[in-house]
Amino acid sequence: MARRAGVCAALLVGVLASLAAAESYEKFPLLMPNVRPEKAETYFCTPIRIDPTQEYYVTAFEPNATMDTAHHMLLYGCETPGSDEEVWNCGEMALSQPGIATASVCGSGSQVIYAWARNAPKLVLPKGVAFRVGGKSSIQYLVLQVHYASVERFKDGSTDDSGVFLYYTETPQPKAAGVLLMGTGGRINPNSVEYMETACTIQEDKVIHPFAFRTHTHALGRVVSGYKVTRKGSADEWELIGKKDPQLPQMFYPVANDLTLSKGDTVAARCTMESNRDRTTRVGSTNEDEMCNFYIMYWTQKEPLSQKSCFSLGPPFYYWNRGGLGNIPDQDASSLPVGASAKESGVAPHQI
């Protein structure tokens, strides 16, 4: 399936027992090659090149990581990687480490296909759904990005092989998987509650079927919610895709409603942030900063959306009402059912 840093990677057959026995599934380890980050907030990337003569269908992701080591991991599909090196510094605020190059994640054709944080478990896609990679697909490389917020455990010389095991088949699957990443820029004022919001209209003539969602913030996130918005006459109708406390395991959860998105529909996301800090907190890549992300994983009978992301400037420059949306479900978008928060579930809040 793949070539890592110019060296062919051997593939061993592994059967995914939880899936249908009618097909054989192989297992590929996309792992950090025993790296040792020296500075907190390091982002490392490592690539695999996929066989351009054969298409593969990725059906499941099994993380090989713990939150004690990795703050979060992202798996990107790229047309070309950001570097030809085996490992490089990557991320918007990459910290230079001697002897390791610095570059973007992808050189071209960047799209997120999987994300992990806070000890999220394995993700198995619905039957018949897969990410198509290699061959004539737009994904010719997979690049693993790992964020090391702390390096305490590496001070004794230990190394890390965090990453993800990919389960795949060469058998074509009838439904193409895709991910739409929603997010914002902006800032959160001291000792305040802030709404970080974004929205985009589907412009492509495709019908997509969301089946999972994922939320991501740092310490200040309380609720992250996503909606389908449809204009009915002169009013907007909101239908929940999903919402979650981002301090819970940041896995892909099943959507709240069985719905479809098509041309003309709007997708909207909000992160409700609560700051007790005496300083302004801005969106950025370190644990001292914040992030607001809502991921929609979906399938379609055609190719996935060309649009891979939906970002706004965030507060104080963008809010849903300034973007032309009405009938906004303010209370629903910023609240959770009783017992659904990390605090009520007995999960320790994310600490900086």
C-alpha positions in Angstrom: 0.0 0.0 0.0 2.6 2.5 1.0 6.2 3.8 0.7 7.6 5.6 3.8 10.4 8.1 3.1 11.4 6.4 -0.1 11.6 2.9 1.5 9.0 0.3 0.8 6.9 -0.6 3.9 6.0 -4.2 4.2 2.3 -5.0 4.7 1.1 -7.9 6.8 -2.4 -9.2 6.4 -4.6 -8.6 9.5 -8.3 -9.5 9.7 -10.6 -7.1 11.3 -12.7 -9.5 13.2 -15.6 -7.1 13.9 -16.3 -6.6 10.2 -17.9 -8.9 7.7 -15.9 -12.1 7.0 -16.8 -11.9 3.3 -13.9 -9.5 2.7 -10.3 -9.6 4.0 -9.0 -6.5 5.6 -5.4 -5.6 6.0 -3.8 -3.6 8.7 -1.1 -1.0 8.2 0.7 0.8 11.0 1.2 4.6 10.4 3.3 5.4 13.4 5.8 8.0 14.4 9.3 6.4 13.9 10.4 6.5 17.5 10.7 10.3 17.7 11.8 12.3 20.8 10.4 15.9 20.9 12.6 18.2 22.8 10.3 21.2 23.3 6.7 21.4 24.5 4.1 22.2 21.8 6.0 20.4 19.1 4.1 19.2 16.1 5.7 16.3 14.1 4.6 14.9 10.8 5.5 11.6 9.1 4.2 10.5 5.7 3.5 7.3 3.7 3.2 7.3 0.0 0.4 5.1 -1.4 0.8 2.9 -4.4 -0.3 5.0 -7.4 -1.2 1.9 -9.4 -3.7 0.5 -6.9 -6.7 2.0 -5.1 -7.3 1.1 -1.5 -10.4 1.6 0.7 -9.7 2.5 4.3 -12.6 1.3 6.6 -11.3 1.7 10.2 -8.8 3.6 12.3 -7.3 2.2 15.5 -5.3 4.7 17.6 -2.0 3.8 19.1 -1.7 6.7 21.5 -2.5 8.0 25.0 -3.3 11.5 26.1 -0.4 11.3 28.5 1.9 11.4 25.5 0.0 13.0 22.6 -2.3 16.0 22.9 -4.0 15.1 19.6 -3.3 13.5 16.3 -4.6 14.4 12.8 -4.4 12.2 9.7 -4.3 14.1 6.5 -4.8 13.0 2.9 -2.5 14.9 0.5 -1.7 15.0 -3.2 1.9 15.8 -2.2 3.4 15.9 1.3 4.9 19.0 2.8 8.4 17.4 2.9 10.2 14.3 1.6 11.8 13.8 5.0 10.8 10.9 7.3 9.9 13.3 10.0 9.5 17.1 10.0 8.3 19.9 12.2 4.8 21.0 11.1 1.8 23.1 12.2 1.2 26.8 12.1 3.5 27.5 15.0 6.0 24.7 14.5 9.0 24.8 16.9 12.3 24.3 15.3 14.2 21.3 16.5 17.9 20.9 15.4 18.3 18.4 12.7 14.6 18.3 11.7 13.2 20.2 8.8 10.2 22.5 9.1 7.4 22.4 6.5 3.6 22.4 6.1 1.7 19.1 6.5 0.8 18.8 2.8 2.4 20.4 -0.2 -0.9 20.3 -2.1 -4.4 18.8 -1.8 -4.7 18.9 2.0 -7.8 17.2 3.6 -8.3 15.8 7.1 -9.7 12.2 7.1 -9.3 11.3 10.8 -8.7 13.0 14.1 -8.0 11.7 17.7 -7.6 13.2 21.1 -8.3 12.5 24.8 -8.1 8.7 24.6 -10.8 8.3 21.9 -11.3 4.6 20.9 -11.1 2.9 17.5 -13.4 4.1 14.8 -15.0 1.6 12.4 -16.9 3.2 9.4 -20.4 1.9 8.5 -20.6 -1.1 6.2 -19.8 -0.2 2.6 -18.3 3.2 3.5 -14.5 3.9 3.0 -12.0 6.5 2.2 -10.6 5.9 -1.2 -6.8 6.4 -1.4 -4.0 5.7 -3.9 -4.6 4.9 -7.6 -6.4 7.7 -9.4 -7.8 9.2 -6.2 -6.9 12.7 -4.9 -5.1 11.1 -1.9 -1.6 10.0 -2.9 0.0 10.4 0.5 -1.2 10.0 4.1 0.5 12.3 6.6 0.3 11.7 10.3 0.5 14.8 12.5 1.1 14.4 16.3 1.0 17.4 18.7 3.2 16.9 21.8 1.9 19.5 24.3 4.4 18.3 26.9 7.7 16.6 26.7 8.2 15.6 30.4 8.0 11.8 29.6 10.9 12.2 27.1 13.4 13.7 29.5 14.8 10.2 30.3 15.5 9.6 26.6 12.3 7.7 25.8 11.0 7.8 22.2 7.5 7.7 20.8 5.6 5.7 18.2 2.2 7.2 18.6 0.0 6.9 15.5 -2.9 4.9 14.0 -3.4 1.5 12.5 -5.3 1.7 9.3 -7.6 -1.2 8.2 -8.2 -1.3 4.5 -9.3 -3.5 1.6 -8.6 -3.6 -2.1 -12.3 -4.4 -2.7 -14.1 -1.3 -4.0 -16.7 0.0 -1.5 -20.0 1.5 -2.8 -20.0 4.7 -0.5 -17.3 7.3 -0.5 -16.3 8.8 2.9 -15.4 12.4 3.4 -14.8 14.9 6.2 -15.9 18.6 6.4 -13.8 20.5 9.0 -15.5 23.5 10.5 -13.7 26.1 12.7 -13.1 29.7 13.6 -10.5 32.2 14.3 -11.0 34.9 16.9 -10.5 35.6 20.5 -12.1 35.2 24.0 -12.1 38.1 26.3 -11.1 37.8 30.0 -13.7 36.4 32.4 -16.4 36.0 29.8 -18.6 33.5 27.9 -18.0 33.7 24.2 -19.7 32.1 21.1 -17.3 31.1 18.4 -19.4 30.5 15.3 -19.1 29.5 11.6 -21.4 28.6 8.8 -21.2 27.7 5.1 -23.6 26.9 2.3 -23.2 23.6 0.3 -22.5 24.7 -3.2 -22.0 21.4 -4.9 -24.7 19.3 -6.6 -24.2 16.3 -4.3 -26.2 14.6 -1.5 -24.1 13.8 1.5 -25.1 11.7 4.5 -23.5 12.7 7.8 -23.0 9.7 10.1 -20.5 10.9 12.7 -19.3 14.1 14.3 -16.4 15.2 16.4 -15.7 18.2 18.6 -12.4 19.8 19.5 -11.4 22.7 21.8 -8.7 23.2 24.4 -9.5 24.0 28.1 -12.2 26.7 27.7 -14.7 24.8 25.6 -18.0 23.8 27.3 -20.3 22.8 24.4 -19.6 22.4 20.7 -22.7 22.0 18.4 -23.4 21.6 14.7 -26.6 22.1 12.7 -28.1 21.8 9.3 -29.9 25.0 8.5 -32.6 25.1 5.8 -34.5 28.2 4.6 -38.2 27.6 4.8 -39.9 30.6 3.2 -38.5 33.5 5.1 -37.5 31.5 8.2 -34.5 29.3 9.0 -35.1 25.8 10.2 -32.4 24.3 12.4 -31.8 20.5 12.7 -29.1 19.2 15.1 -26.2 17.2 13.6 -24.6 16.7 17.0 -23.3 18.4 20.1 -20.9 17.3 22.9 -18.8 18.5 25.8 -15.3 18.8 24.2 -13.8 17.8 27.6 -15.1 14.3 27.0 -13.1 11.9 24.8 -12.8 13.6 21.5 -13.9 10.7 19.3 -16.3 10.6 16.4 -19.8 10.1 17.8 -23.0 9.1 15.9 -25.0 12.0 14.6 -28.1 13.0 16.5 -30.5 12.8 13.6 -30.6 10.8 10.3 -30.4 13.7 7.8 -28.9 14.6 4.5 -27.1 17.7 3.2 -27.5 18.9 -0.4 -26.9 22.0 -2.5 -28.3 25.1 -0.9 -28.3 23.8 2.7 -26.2 25.6 5.3 -24.0 23.9 7.9 -23.4 25.9 11.1 -21.3 25.2 14.1 -20.8 26.9 17.5 -18.3 26.5 20.3 -19.4 27.9 23.6 -16.3 29.0 25.5 -16.1 30.0 29.2 -13.0 31.9 30.4 -12.1 32.6 34.0 -8.7 33.9 32.9 -7.5 37.4 33.5 -6.1 37.6 29.9 -7.4 37.4 26.4 -7.2 34.0 24.8 -6.8 33.7 21.1 -7.2 30.9 18.6 -3.8 29.2 18.1 -2.0 25.9 18.1 -0.6 25.7 21.6 -2.3 24.6 24.8 -2.2 28.3 26.0 -4.4 29.2 23.0 -7.8 27.9 22.0 -9.3 26.1 19.1 -12.9 25.7 17.9 -13.5 22.7 15.6 -16.6 20.7 14.6 -15.9 17.7 12.2 -18.6 16.2 10.1 -17.8 12.7 8.7 -20.2 11.7 5.9 -20.7 9.4 3.0 -21.9 10.0 -0.6 -22.5 7.9 -3.6 -20.4 10.2 -5.6 -17.0 11.7 -4.9 -16.7 13.6 -1.6 -17.2 17.3 -1.5 -14.5 19.4 -3.1 -15.0 21.8 -0.2 -13.0 20.3 2.8 -13.4 23.1 5.3 -15.6 25.9 6.6 -13.9 28.6 8.6 -14.9 32.1 9.9 -12.9 34.9 11.4 -14.7 34.2 14.7 -15.4 36.8 17.5 -15.6 39.7 17.4 -15.8 39.8 13.6 -18.3 37.0 12.8 -21.4 35.6 14.5 -24.3 33.6 13.0 -26.7 36.6 13.1 -24.1 38.8 11.2 -23.9 36.0 8.7 -27.5 36.3 7.8 -28.9 33.4 9.8 -32.1 33.7 11.8 -34.3 31.8 14.3 -31.0 30.9 16.0 -31.4 28.2 18.7 -29.2 30.0 21.3 -30.1 27.9 24.3 -30.0 24.5 22.6 -26.7 25.3 20.9 -25.0 26.1 24.2 -26.5 23.5 26.5 -26.3 19.8 27.1 -28.7 17.2 28.5 -28.4 16.5 32.2 -25.5 14.1 32.8 -23.9 14.8 29.4 -21.0 17.0 30.5 -17.5 15.9 31.4 -18.0 17.2 35.0 -21.3 15.2 35.5 -19.7 12.1 33.9 -16.8 12.2 36.3 -14.3 13.0 33.6 -11.5 15.3 34.7 -11.5 18.6 32.8 -8.7 19.3 30.3 -6.0 21.1 32.2 -3.3 23.4 30.8 
